[in-house]
Amino acid sequence: MSTLVIVGSQWGDEGKGKITDYLAEKADVVVRYQGGNNAGHTVEKNGTQYKLHLIPSGILYPDKICIIGNGVVLDPGSLIDEINTLKSQGISVENLKISDRAHIVLPYHIKLDELEELSKGENDIGTTKRGIGPCYMDKSERIGIRTCDLVDPQSFKEKLMNNVQSKNKIFTKIYDSKEMDFENIYEEYMNYAEILKPYIVDTTSLLYDLIKKGKKVLFEGAQGTLLDIDLGTYPYVTASHPISGGVTVGAGIGPTMINDVVGVVKAYTTRVGKGPFPTELFDEEGDFLREKGHEYGTTTGRPRRCGWLDIVIVNYAVRVSGIRTFALTKLDTLTGLKKIKICTGYRYNGKIINNFPASLKDLAMCEPVYEELDGWTEDITNIKKFEDLPQNAKKYVERIEELTGINASIISVGPGREKTIIREELMA
């Protein structure tokens, strides 16, 4: 049995797509266990970029089984668009499997997301307005509609009618907005059901059998540790669990079936949306990281906030997800900087702290404590061995390892799959 979980160790956007794509080559099965189409992976293969939002990165390999787990909330229209785009690029989706327990995003979820954000004004959360949060809310309220309902016309009709009636009261009485039309939604989603029905199966049983047979399974999530609904920078978080613990409920397997956890760490820090960001840069260095690192959202196109690497955050991710090893990404982005800083702790109320605060008020009062290292100017994008990196680049990686106590098994020095230094083979 060989199962590996990939988690984002910061606010997401760490480059998990590339790492998943690389490791997927050795896997038999790739599983997406949480989130929705509010996040995305950009994977480059043979010079072509593939933008994935719901479908696991393993889909680029025709022999891999790709599973969308029960912890994912699924926008059928978005998924079908993604399927059609991949087909147009010559990618087969025959091995795609969708959990019959996954909840589906409906038009009223998207409308609620938009209206709620609008009503908050300057206090908005900064969601992608794709209905993800409201869908998870319905799930918790036990009025959600799942894919097993979608392919049962009568069950879907009854549940949809009840929900549309309920949501319309909210639209008209609370938001002074127009009602949604039941018939239009029903007809649209019945068309989706016909297209998606062949892919919908009991993925918990399938996955259990595959693991028992000794298949190599790779679990990928969306977003990152600090967007976890419980352990992230609440309320500026997503509505699910991107940490490794989210795998067990999001994929429907027991914790004893997880062998290893790799954390993806960007060589600097970025985030999208509101909330405190201790190492954020507002100067030329921040602009340098954003432009050279192409730090714009895969899903929204929003510019990302950029700052120095924050070890407090990374060590927090190590603890909450049980990370054993790192994949360090975008090391090449730092090339050209004379000096590079690493945040080793926070100064809070005159004291140095190393724990990540729960309170955003406290976090906003934290000042980063920096350690400065010399940069490098040599092009590293074609380097294949760690030993061949410039001395200062090696020192930077080694200092991260010292501060975290975790080794970097993979180092990414460019967007392509071939732009990767492997120091330890995972999923061997």
N, C-alpha and C positions, 0 to 999 in steps of 0.2 A: 504494500500500500504506500503510495507516494502522493500526498496532497499538500499543496502550497497555497497560502493566502498572500495576495498582494494588497497592501494598504498604503494610502497616502499619509505621509507623516507630518503634513503641514495643513494648509487650508485648501488642499486640492490643487489641481493644475501642476502636479509635480512631474508629469511625464509618464504616468502609469501606462498609457497606451502603448508606448514604445517598448517598455519593459515587459508588458503582458504579451505583446506580439513576439518578442524575442523568446520568452519562455514557452509560449504556446507551441513553438516548433517541436519542443520535446514532450509536450503534454498530449494526452489522448482526448481530454475533455476540458473545456473552458466554461466556467459558470459565472454569470453576473448575479449578484445576490442582494442588491438594494438599489434604491434611487429610481430615477425615471429619466425622461429625455431633457431634464434640466441641467444635464452635464454631458460632457463628451470627451472622446479620445481622438486625437489626430495621430494616425499611424502612417508612416511612409514606407512603401515597399516597392522596390524596383523603380524608384524615381516617381512613383505615383502616390499621391496623398489620399487617404481614406478617412472620412470624418464619420465616426461612429458615436451614436447616442444611446442606443438601447441594446444593440446586438454585440455580444462579446467579441473581443479583438481576434479570437481564434478563428473567426469566420473566413479570414483570408487564407486559411489552409483548408483545402477541400476534404481532407481526411479527419478533421477534428469534429467531435460532437460539441455543439455550442448550446448552452442552456440558459434561458432567462428564468431565474428562480422566483419562488413565491413571494419573496421580499421586495420584488420590483413592482412599481406601479406603472402600468403600461398604457400609453396613448396609442390606440390601434392605428389611427391615421398616420401618425409619425413613424410608427414601426413599418407600415406598408411602404411609405415613401423611402425609408432606409433600405428595405428589401429591394425595391425597384431600382434604386440608385446603384446598389451593389451589383445587381444583375446586369445593369447597363455597362458596368465596368468589368464584366466578365467573371464575377465572383458568384459561385454557387451558394445557395442557402438551403440546400436539401437537408443538411445535418442540423438545422436550427430546431430547437425544442423549446416550447413555452409552457411554463407551469400552469396547470389548470386551477391553481389557487391564487394566481397573481391578480391583484385588483386592477381595474381599468379606470383610466382617466376619461371623464366625460365632459362635454362642453360646459356644463354648469360648474364644474370644478375650475375650469380656466376663467370663466366669467367671475366667479367668486374671488379668485386670486387677484384679478385685476381690480375689482371694486374695493376689496379690502385694502390693497396697497394704496389705492387712490385716496381712500378715506383717511389713511394715516398721515397723509401729507409728508412733512419733513421727518416724521417718525417711522416712515416705512422701513421694512426689513431689507428690501432690495432683492426680492425674489425674481426669478426669470419669468413669472406670470404664465407658467405652463400648467398650472393646476395641481402641482405635485403635493403641496401641503394640504389643500382641501381634500384631495383624494385619500391621503393618509388619515385625515380627520374622520372621514366617513368610515374608513376601515376600523378605527378605534371606537367609533360610535355604533359599530355593527350594523351599518346600513349600506356598506360598500357593495359593489357589483364586481364579481370576479369573472375570469375568463371561462370558467365552467358554466356560468350563467349566460355569458355572451353567446355560447353555442347551443343554448337551450332557448329557442324563441319565446316560448310561453313564460318561462321563469324570468327571462330578461325583460319581457314586456311588463310584467307585473311589478317588478322591482324598479324599473325605470319610471313607470307611471307614478308610483308612490314618491320617488325622489324628486321628480320634476315638479310635482305638485307642492312638495315641501320647500324646494329651493325657490320656486316662483313667489312664494309668500315672503321669503327673505329679500328677493330682488325688488319686489314692489313696495313692501312695507318698511324695510330698513334702508335700502339704497335708492329708492325712488327710481328704479330702473325697469326696463321692459321684461315681460315674461319670456321664457324660452318655450319653443314649440315641441311638444312631445313627439308628434308624428315625424317631424323632420329628423330628430335625433334617432328615433327608432329605425327609420328606413336607412339612414346613413350607417348605423352600427350593424345592422343586419347584413349589409354589403361587406363590411369589414369581417364579420363573423365567417362568411363563406370563404374569404381569402385566407384567414388565419387558422381555420379549423384543422387543417392537416398538420399543423405544427403543435397543437395543444395536446399535452399528455400529462400524466402523473410523473412529474420530474423527480419527486422525492424517492419514489420506488426505483426509477431509472438510475438515479445517481447512487443510491445505496448499492444496487446490483453492480454498477460499474466499479465502485470502490472495492467491493468485496472480491471482484475478479482481478484486482491488482492494477487497474487502469490508473494512469497518472492524471491527476485532476488539478487544475489551476483555477483558483477563485479570484475574481476581480470585482472591485466595487467602484463606485463613483465618488467624487468629492474626496475629502480627507479628514483626518482625525479632528481638527478644530471645527468641523462642520457637523460633527455628531450631535444628535438631538439631546443626548444626556451629558456628554463630556466635552462638547465644543463651546465656542464663545456665544452661548445662549443670550439673547434670542436670535442672534445673527448666524443661524445654523440651518441645516437642511432638516427634513422631517423623518430621517431614518438613521441607521447605524452604519457608517462607513468603516468603523473599527473592525478588528478581526472577530470580535464577539458577534458581530452582525451576521457572520457566515452561518452559524448554526441555525438561527431562526430563519434567515433569508434564503437559505438553500435547503433547509429541512434535513440537516444531518446532525449527529451528535458531536460534542466537542472532542471526543476521543478519536474522531476520524480526521482531525487536523494534525498534520505532522510538522509543519514549518510555517513561519511567517516572515516575509520580507517587507521591509518598509522602504517606500520610494521617497527619497529626499532630494529636493532641488538644491543646487549648490548655493542658492540664495533663497529669499522668501518672497512669495507673492500672495495676494488675496484679492478677491473681488467683493464689492459691496461694502457695507458700513461696519463700524466697530473699531475698537482700539487695535493698533498695530505697532508694537514697541519699536521695531527696527526700520520702520518705513522711511524712505528717502524722498525728499522733496526737491532735490537738487539735480545737477547734471549727471551724477552717478546713478540716480534713480531712473532718469531718462535713458541713460546708456543701457541699463539692464533691460528696460522695457523694449527698446527698439532692437537691440542686438538679440535679445531672447524671444522676440516676436510675442510679447506678453499681451495677447488679446484673446478673449474667450472663444473657444471652439463653438459653443452654442449661441452666445449672444453677441460676440464681437466686441464686448466691453473691454476697455483698457484695464489691465490689472495694476494694482498698487504694488510697488516693488520696494524691497529693503534687503538688508544684510541677513545672512544665515543666523537663525535664532536657535541656539542649542537648548535653551529652556523648553521650547516647543518640541524639538526633536526628542529630547529625553522623556518628555511627557508622553509622546506617542509610543516610545519604547515600552514604557510601563503599562499603558492601558491596552496595548495590543499584543504584548509579549513578543516584540520584534527581536528576531535572532540575528538578522543580517540586513545590510542596506543595499539598495541600488541608488547610487548617486548620479543625478542627472544634470545636464546643462553645465558641466564644468567648463566647456568651451566658451560659454557666454562671458565668463570672467576674464578671458584673455584680453589683454590690453589695458587693464586697470593697474595703476602703479602700486596702490595699496588696497588690500582687501580686509574687511573687518568681520569678526565673528562675535556674536553676542554670547557671552558665557554666563550671564546672570542678570538679574534686575536689581536696581536700587529702589527700594520702597520704604518710605518714611525713615530715611537715613540708614537703613540696613540693607545688606546684600541678601537676596533670596534666590533660590534656585527652583522653586516650585511654581507651576503655572496657576495663577489665581482663578477662582471660580467667578468672582465678582468682576464685571466689566468696569465698574467704578475703580476698583483697586488696580486692574490691569492698566487703565488709562493713566494712573499715577506712577506706573513703573517706568523707570529710565533704564535703557540698556547699558550694561557694562561691557565694553568692547575690548577685544584683543586684536591687535593689528598685525597683519602679515604682509610680506612683500608679494607683489603680483608677478605676472610673467607676460611676455609679449609673443612668444613662439606659438605658431599654429599647432594645435594639438589634435585637429580633427581627423588625421589619418594615422594616429598612433594606436597600436594594437596591444602593447604591453605596458603595464604600470611602470616598469623600470625605465621605459623610454620617455616618460613624461618629463617636462622641465622640472628642475629641482624644486622650485617654489610651488609648482602645482602638486608635486608629491607631498611636500610639507603641509600644504593646505588639507589634503585628503587625510593624511596621517594625524593631523591635529584634530580633525572631526572625529576620527576613530578614538583618539585618546579621551576626548571630552565626553563621548557617549559610551565608551566601552564596547562598541559594536564595530565589526569589520565591514568594509564596503566590498561586497562580492562582485558587484557590477558597477562600472563607471561609464557613463554615456558622454561621448565627446562630440556628438553631432546628432542630427535628427534621423539619419538613415540607420537601418539595422546593423550595417557593417561598421558604423561609427561607435563601436562598443568595445570596452576592455573587460575581459572576463577574468576574475581572480579566483572564483570558486564556481564550479558547475552546480547549479540548482536543478532539481528534478532529474537527477542522474538515475 
